[in-house]
Amino acid sequence: MKWVHLLLIIIAISAVAPYVASKNPDGLQKTAELIGVQESSFPALMPGYSVGFLRGDISNVMAMIAGVLIVFTSGYAIIKLRK
């Protein structure tokens, strides 16, 4: 049950994050620029932290929530498989 509460808190933070995030490039983007990696070098599931069929901030919120759910589910599956 504590995992559900933690997941809900993380989703809530993810929903608020696009509204308070900096417009400057993040560390990963900055590092890619410094070493000369083009954005199109690697395919991305949700490029630009957005969902393709949505526009605006809701696209960013949905991408962040989807990312949280993907990581949480993957981590949970790994933990269960290791037991």
CORFENFEN-V250631 format. One record per pair of residues at least 6 apart in sequence whose ideal C-beta (glycine too) atoms are under 8 Angstrom apart, sorted by the first residue. I is the first residue (numbers start at 1). J is the second residue. Records with the same first field share a line. If there is no record, write none. Layout:
I: J  J
This chain:
3: 76
7: 68  72
10: 68  72
11: 65  68  69
14: 61  64  65  67  68
15: 61  64  65
17: 64
18: 49  57  60  61  64
19: 57
25: 33
32: 39
39: 47
46: 52  63  66  67
49: 60  63  64
50: 59  60  63
51: 59  62  63  66
54: 62
